[in-house]
């Protein structure tokens, strides 16, 4: 049984009391939704799927050639390519991730992301201790 309104069948939070511990997503539907929003015309769109003080999961879609400039996070991250192909530059190295590829980076590592083709990826951020 789903707690989610009928207009959002692709995102389902499980019934209480588990509603506070579980969140389930249809990532293909979430990607489709990102691309249907008007902000997709900028070449980049993102949605935070899970948000806690010490943990985030962000779904990002990029058009071919779109870039996320160099930045760093205080927490450790993983970048999981879901579709297309992205290039991540970090610590003097270049990583090419195709669908199914995963890259993990330690905290505060400067990195940038570029979509080599239309792509989607999950970014997971874990901060140490309490923020």
N, C-alpha and C positions, 0 to 999 in steps of 0.2 A: 504494500500500500504506500502511496506517495503523499507527502505533505505539500508538494509543489502544485501551484495552480495549474489548471488544464492548459493554459496558454504557454506554459513552459515545460512540455513533456520531456525535454532532453536533459533537464537538470532535476535530480531527484534527491531530496534529503530524506533519509529513512525515518520512520515513525518514532515518536518519543518512546522511551528515554534515549534511544540511540541517535536521535536528531542532533545531539550535541557532540557525538563522536564520529559520525559517518557522513560523508557527502559523496554522491555518485554523479558522474557527468558523462554525457555522450559527446565525446570530443569532436566527432565529425559534425554534429549538429551545432556545437559551439563555434567551430570554425566557420561554418556556413553563416551563422548569425553575425559574426564579426565582419564578414565580407559583405553582408547585406546592409550594414550601417553606413550612414553618410560619411563618417570619418574614414572609411576605407579608401575614399578618393585621394587621401593624402599619401597612400602607399603603405600605411602602417596602422594597425589597430590592435588593441590589447584589452583583456578582461581579467581581473583578479578573480580566480575561482575559489581560492581558500585564503583566508586572512586571519592570522593569529599574531600575537605580539612577537613571537619568536620563529614564525614559519609562514611562508607565502607560496602559493602556486599561481603563476600568471601564464595565461595562454596568449601568445602573440602571433599575429599573421602579418606577413610582409610581402609586398609586391616585388617582382624581380628588380634588383638594383637598389632597393631601399636599404638604408643603413641606420644603425643605432650607434652613434658616436662613442668613442672611448669613455668609459666610466668605470667605477668600482663600487662594490658593496661591502658593508661591514660584516656580512655573513658569508658562509660558504654557499656556493650555487651549483646547480646542475642545469644543463641545457639539453633538452631531449627533442630532437628533430622529429616532427610528426609527418610532415609532407615536404616535398621539394628538396632544396639543398641550400644550406647556409654555410657561411664561412665565418669562423670566430678567430680573431687575432688576440693573442694573450701571451705575455712574457716572451716576446720575440718569436713566437711560433704561430703557424697558421693551421687551423683544424677545419677540415671540410666535413660537415655532417649531413648525411642523407637521411631519409626517413628511417627511423629506428636507431640512429646514432645518438650517443649520449656522451657529453663532456662534463666533467666536474672540475670546478676551480676552487682553490682555497680562498679564504676571506681576503679582501682588499687587493685582489689581483686585477690590474687594469685590463679591460677587454672591450672589444667592439664586435658588432655583428653586422654582416651584410648578407642579403638574400641573393644568391646566384640565380635563382628562379623563384617564382611565386612559392612561398613556403609558410609553414606554421610550426611553432615549437612551444614546448612547455618550459618555463623557467621556474625552478624551485629555489627558494632562498631560505636558509636556516641560520638564524642568529644565535650566537653563543649566550647562554644564560638569559637573564631578563634584560630587556631593552629599556 
